[in-house]
Amino acid sequence: MEYIDKNEELIRRSYSEKFYILDSMITRFDVYIEDYVVFIDVYFSLPYHRFKDDKVLKLHFIGVTEYEFYWNNTFTFYTVERYKFFKSEKGFYLSTDPYDEAETTLEEDRDIIFCREVEGYFI
């Protein structure tokens, strides 16, 4: 596993480098608890044209305070067509199905995670 960065620096780099998650596909969610702390790992298959080889990006959400995912079989499994990824007043925030793309948290946003820290890795 190759460490990329964490928190604000990860978010900044995710928009300026080749590992942004737009047009990626979520292939796996791991939700677990250790020492009373909730963690979520989300795996994104990045489009092959950004790299010489296929890459998988793992975002590791630490200290999760809220999450919500929804899917049913009438939809393609978690293709990221739009997203929000920023630091909010409640912590770091990711929505892979946002109502809009403004850096605000909205009740209408779907597939969300709020957490205290986030790290990124290539696997």
HELIX and SHEET records of a PDB file:
HELIX    1   1 ASN A    7  SER A   16  1                                  10    
HELIX    2   2 TYR A   48  ARG A   50  5                                   3    
SHEET    1   A 5 GLU A   2  LYS A   6  0                                        
SHEET    2   A 5 ARG A 110  PHE A 122 -1                                        
SHEET    3   A 5 LYS A  55  GLU A  68 -1                                        
SHEET    4   A 5 VAL A  37  LEU A  46 -1                                        
SHEET    5   A 5 MET A  25  GLU A  34 -1                                        
SHEET    1   B 4 GLU A   2  LYS A   6  0                                        
SHEET    2   B 4 ARG A 110  PHE A 122 -1                                        
SHEET    3   B 4 GLY A  91  ASP A  97 -1                                        
SHEET    4   B 4 LYS A  84  SER A  88 -1                                        
END                                                                             
